[in-house]
Each structure stands twice: as C-alpha cells, then as structure tokens.
C-alpha cells in the first residue's frame, strides 16, 4: 500500500459512469417500478453509496477514506444501441477531503449500482449487458484535474 502520510490534505472528487443495456420492455418495467424485487433506482442508489464507502474492502491496495459525499444518478433516456437495446446510464460522484483520490470509490459505486440494476431486473431479462465503466473526471491532488 502506498504511504500517503506526507501528502497534503486537499479537496478531491471523481465522477464515473456505467451503462446497463436491456430490451425496451425491461427498460419500461424498470422505469415504471413494475419489477418483482421493488424499486430499482432506490435500491441501486443505496448499493452504490455503500460500495463507495467500502471500496477499501473490495480493492486490496485502496486506503479507507473519510468520504464527504456520494451522489448516484440514473439517466434513463440513453439512445438505443445498434441492437435496439435501451440504456440506463449510472453516474456516480464521490467527494472527500484527504490525502488520496476517490477515483476507485467512484468506479466501484457506478459498477455496484449497475450490478444492482441487473440483479433487480434479471427475473424479467437475463440478457442485459453492463458496459462502459469508466472514469469521467477527477479533481484535486498532486496530478491535478483530469477529464475524459
């Protein structure tokens, strides 16, 4: 694990995304709240927040961080792909004031929120696809700001 003890404490943030692709019928059921497991977006939001807070438990070399805030958003109007599948874009934003960045926390949050959407909707469609997990931007720290 990298020693960050000598680094200055600064404000840091990171934003990540993932796309969940599904049939139009499944998309409508997710948006309409008509799934056997209940409210997809509330459950996925909580899962994403919990994932951000526990990233150090899943990724071996990550430091446990005092996170200031986590925001999870779902954009449901993603254009259909070449197979005609609708999409839900999961966007996570994580902020902290500390000695190391929160990129992994943002990526972990987006991934787990996307996986939760899959879990909540798999009774309706097992062929959903999660793709495009990536860092969109980060701020703060020694390397400064970065944007995809």
N, C-alpha and C positions, 0 to 999 in steps of 0.2 A: 504494500500500500504506500502510495506517495506521501511523504511528510509535507503537510501544508501549513505547519505551525508558524513558519516565518513569513507567510504571505499576508498581505494586508486584508482586513475585513472590508468588503465592498458590496454594494447592491448588485445582484445578479438576477438574470431572468433567462428563460428559454421557452420556446414555443415549438411544438412538434405536431405532426398530423399522421393519420392513417385513414385509409378508405375501406369501407365494407361494401362489397358489391353483392346484389341479390336481385331476384326477379321483381318485377313491378308489383306483383300480388303480395309478396313478402314485405316489400317496401311500404305498401299501403297499410298492411297489418301492423307493422312496427310503428308507423306514424300515428295510426288510429288507436293504438293501445289495445289492439284485439289479439293478444297472444296469451297462451295458457299460463306463462310464468309471470305475467303482470307488466308493469310499467318499465319498458326497456330503458328509456333515457334516464330516469331517476336512478335505476339500479346501476347502469353503466357509469353514470357520473360519480356515484359513491365509490364504485370499484376503481375508477381512475384516480380519484383523490387518495384512496387507501394505498394504491400502488405507488404513487409518488412518495408518500410518506415512508414506505417500506422498501424502497429501491435497494438500499444497502443490504437487505436480507436476501435479495434475489441475484444481485450482481456482485460477485466477490470482492472486487477492489474499490467499490464505491464507499465513500465516507457517509456515516449517518449525519444528516443535516437538519438544522432547525429551519424548517420551511415557513416562510411568511404567508404564502398564499398559493392556492391551486385553483385554476379555473378550467373546466371542461365544457366545451361547446360541441353541438351537433348541427351540422349543416345538411339539410335533407334534400336540397334542390341540386345535387350534383348531377351533371349531364350523364346520360346513359353512355355506356361503353360500346365498343364495336359489336358485342354480342347482345346489345339491347338491355343490359342489366342496369338497374338503378343503383345509385350510390348514396351512402351516408358518410360524410367527412367528419372525423373526430379530430378536434383541435384541443390540445392541452397547453396551458401556460402555467409555469411554475416560477415562483419568485422566492428569493432568500437574501439575507444579508450574512455573508460568510466569507470563508477563505477558498472555497472551491465552487465550481459551477453546478448548475442544475440541469444540464443537458440530458443526462441519463434519467433523471426523475421525470422530465417532460416526455421523453421517448417511452419510458415504462408506463406512464399514465395513459398515453394515447394507445399503446398496444393492449393494455389490460381493458380499457374501456371498449376497444374494438372487439376483443375476445368475448367480452360480456354481451355485446350486441349479438354476436354469433351464438353464444350459449342460450340467450333468451329466445332466439328465433329458430333454433335448429329443429324444433318439433315441426315447424312449417316447411323449412328448406334446409337440407344438409349441404347443398352445393354452393353456399355462399363463399365468397373469397375476400380475404383481408390482404391489402397490398398498400404500397406507397408509404410505409412507415419511414418518416424522415424528420430531421431537424429543419425547421423553417428559419429560425433566427435565435440568436443568443446575445445577451448584453452583459457587460461588466467583465471584470477580471483582467489579468495580465495581457491576454491576447486581444482584448477589446471586443468591439461589437462585430457580429457576423450575420449575414443574411443570405439565404439560398437564392 
